[in-house]
Amino acid sequence: MRPVLPLAVALLLAAASLGAWAQKTAADGIAEYRAMLADGNPADLFEAKGEGLWKQARGPKNASLEKCDLGKGPGVVKGAFVELPRYFADTQRVQDMESRLLTCMEILQGFNASEIAKTSFGRGEQVNMTALTAYISAESRGMSFNLPNNTVQEKTMYEVGKRLFFTRSGTHDFSCSSCHGEDNKRIRLQDLPNLTKNPGAGSGFGAWPAYRVSNGQMWSMQLRLNDCYRQQRFPYPLFGSDATIALGMYLGVNGKGGESIAPAIKR
């Protein structure tokens, strides 16, 4: 007759292993997956390209973007991302990173901002725009979001963004808040951050631009918001529209104090 002790020990070890597996959530698994990929994040390549584009003389005026004022002064990149969107006196508009870049590309380099805005994502100067956002955001990695919300224009944009976030419409009666307005929601295996407060707002807003492993693409915040609208069955908003900037203002202010990890890596 075989001894039962080794069998009992094996069963206990198996039970303990199953218990540990059961305690691991889908979110834990996804977090581990991202951590494994982080060392080889392809966003690094876009970041390097963006730095080159920032310093390269281009466009009809054959000039670089090194005099572009992103809110911290001409040419200052470090710390700019975590304070955008913000109000700019020269354009008399609240602008996010992408719309501000369009202004600089037009004024300093002579590009046609309207034509770039109309270009499809992943084509032409839009490819360069994405690389530039990767570079600029990387220069603020690890910093805390601290969007200014002092001027009348900034306060107004925040309120507009808040209303847009909760507005239900379209064929499916969706809003941004349908997925991101409460705690403990998820879609398939992925947790959905609550973007109305921290830590969800900081971690959600602070991860874009990001590289999407599932489709092998680098996405800016503008593309992320466009895709959210697509999933709500809304028409795409215009690139750099006041609607997307207002949403960015709402999310960014809600995420004050959150750490920027952009450019991040996503599933």
GIKA-V616442 format. One line per field, one symbol per residue. ss: DSSP state (A for helix, B for strand, O for the rest). Layout:
ss: ???
//
This chain:
ss: OOOOAAAAAAAAAAAAAAAAAAAOOAAAAAAAAAAAAAOOOOAAAAAAAAAAAAAOOBOOOOBOOOOOBOOOOBOOOOOOAAAOOBBBOOOOBBBOAAAAAAAAAAAAAOOOAAAAAAOOOOOOAAAAAAAAAAAAAAOOOOOBOOOOOOOAAAAAAAAAAAAAAAOOBOOOOBOAAAAAOOOOBBBOOBBBOOOOOOOAAAAAAOOOOBBBOOOOBBBOAAAAAAAAAAAOOOOOOOOOOAAAAAAAAAAAAAOOOOBOOOOBBBO
//
